[in-house]
Amino acid sequence: MNYPLAILAPLLLAVAGCGGSPAADPATANVEGPAPDARSTPLPDLVRVRLDTDAGPILIALDVKHAPVTAANFVRYVDAKKFDGTYFYRAARTKGAPGRGFVQGGIRHSARRAFPPITHEPTSATGLKHVDGTVSMARAAPVGAMGDFFIIVGGAMPDMDSKPGAPGFAAFGRVERGLDVVRYILAAPTVADGGRGPMRGQMIEKPVRILRASR
């Protein structure tokens, strides 16, 4: 890792429960898990998903060709309406770099909404990178990704990518429209003592509701 600790700390992601879950350490997080159920109709190489939020719409292009397992998992949550009524609840701003960081949203590890964890698709296998506008899956040890995701804002974050000894996170798409909405969420006021571990101080005071997700 090349970033100083002050910048690296907010990059570590957790699939947060109501009280906050332990952060996933890319060097130790479990990267195995059952793949999502096989789909009867294969997805096209590119699928677009619209997230209607109470801050405005976000259009995401899913790269099914390069990240088929992760993209299919996201589509499964969309089609089952599991994202409807959830929130963007985390704004992780990079210290010393205004306008940079990531926002996190999804089911917040809700057992009622969750499907089984999926097999990890590292960026070393997919060829995708964590750059401005990238959509990627959050995950927490000891399970893999389920229904929480994050969006990179303001520039590349190579420490999110996989490398020897560190599986990183599974990038699977990009924001095509609505990056201004994502920036708005990143700038939202956070609770100073909210969250645990690397999520402390990053929990949004008034989470942004995802009204519906559709393709």
N, C-alpha and C positions, 0 to 999 in steps of 0.2 A: 504494500500500500504506500502510495506516495504523498497522500494528503496529510497535513498535520492533524493531530487529534481533534482540535477544535472544529475542523471542517468535516472530518471523517465521522465523528460521533452521530450527527443527525442523519447520516446515510444508512445506518443500520436499521432495518425494517422489522416490524412485528405485525402479525395479524392480531389486532387488538381486540380483547374482550372488553366487557363493560368496565372492568377495573384496570385494563391494560395487561398484556401478556408479555412474557420475557422476549427480548429482542432476538431476532435470528442472526446468529453470527455466521457469515458466509463460509467460514472455515470449518464449522462444526454442524451446521443444520443438516437434517436428514434430507437427502435429495431423491429418495426413492418413494414409491407409492403407487397404488393402482391407477391405471389410466382410466379416463372417463369411458362410459359405455359407448360402444361402437354405434355410429350413426347409420341409419338405414339409407340415407341419401348423403353422399359425400359433399362436403362444402366446396365452393369454388375457391380459387387461390386467394382471392381478396374479398373480404366481407366487411361491410360498413355497419357500424352500430351507432345509433344516436342516443345520447344521454340527455334527457330533458331535466334540467335542474332549476331550482328556484332562483338561480343567478343567471340562467340562460342556457342555451343548448351547446353540447359538445359533440362533434362528429368524429368518430374514431374509425380508422381503417385497420382491420385485423389482417396480419400477414399469415394466412393459413398455409401458404406454400412452404415457408421457412420454419414456422413454429406451429405445426398442425395440432399437437396435443394441447398446448396452452390456449391457442385460439379456439379450438373446439370446446374446451372447458368454459371459456368466457361466453361463447354462444349458448351453451347449455344453461348457464345462469340467466342470460337474457331471455331465452325462449320460455323458461320456466317462471319468469317474472320475479326472480329472486332478488334482483337489484331494485325493483320498484319499492319506493318508500325507505330506502337506505340513505346513507349520507356520505358526503366528503367530510371527514371528521378530523383530519390531521393536516397541518401545514408546517412542513419542515423546511425552514429557511436557512440557507447556508450563511454562517456568520462571516461578516466582512465582504459579502458579495450580494448587494441589494438586487432583488428580483430573481435570485437563483435558489433552487431547492427542488422540492417535490411536494405534491399533495396526494393524500391517500384516502380511498373510499371503499365502499363495499359493505359486505355483510357483517363486518366486525366480529368475526368468529362465532356468529350465531348458529347454534346447533340446529335450530328450526329451519334455517335457510341453507345450511351447508350440504354439499355433495362430498363424497370421499375425496381425499387429496389426490393430486395427479403426479405423474412422473415428471421430474424436473427436466426442462429443456435448456441447457446452458447456452450462453451466447457463443461459446466456442464451437458448438454444434450447429446453431442456427445462422450464424454470421451476422446477427443483428447487434446493434450497439445501443447503449443508453445515452442518447443525445437529446437535444431540446425537442420536446413534444412526444418522446417515446412513452408508450404505455407498457407496463411490466407488472408481474404478479408479486404481491407480498407473500411471505411465508414465514413461519415461526417453527423453531425446533420444539418437539421432535417430529412434527408433521410437515408435509409439503404444502404447496399452494392450494387454496380452495377458492374462496370468493371475495378476496380483498386484493385491490390493485392500486398502483400509483402511477402518477404522470410526472415526468421530468420537466422542469421549467428553467429556462434561462441559459442553457449550455450543457455540454457533455459531462457525464459523471462516470468516467471509466472504472471507478472502483465498484460500480454496480455490475460490471461485466465479469464473466468467469475468467479465471486464470489458474495455473497450477496450484493445487491445494486450497482453492477458494472457488466454490461453484457459482457464486454470484446469484443473480436473479434472472428470471425468464422474461426477456422482452418479447413482445408478440404483436405490437402494433404501433400506431402513431396517431396523433391528433391532426386531422385534416382541416377542421374549422372549429373555432371556439377556444383557441389558445388564450384569447383575452379573458374568457371566463375562468380558465385555469389560473391565470395570473391574479385575477380578482380573489379567487379562493386562497391562493398562496399568501396574499396580503391580509387575509382576515385576522382579526384579533384572536389571540390564543390565551388560554388560562395559564398563568405563570407557574402554578404548582400542580397542574393537571398532567396525568400520564405518569409512566414509570420508565426508568432506565433512559435509553436514548430518546424515548418519546416524551420525556418530561418537558413541559413548557410548549409542546407542539399541538396540543389538543385544541381544536377550534372552539371558541366561546359559543358561537351560534352555528353549529354544523350546517352545511349547505345540503339541502335535501335533493336526492335523486328522485324525481317524480315518476319517471318511467324510463325504461331502456328498451329499445326496439331496433330491429334491422329490416 
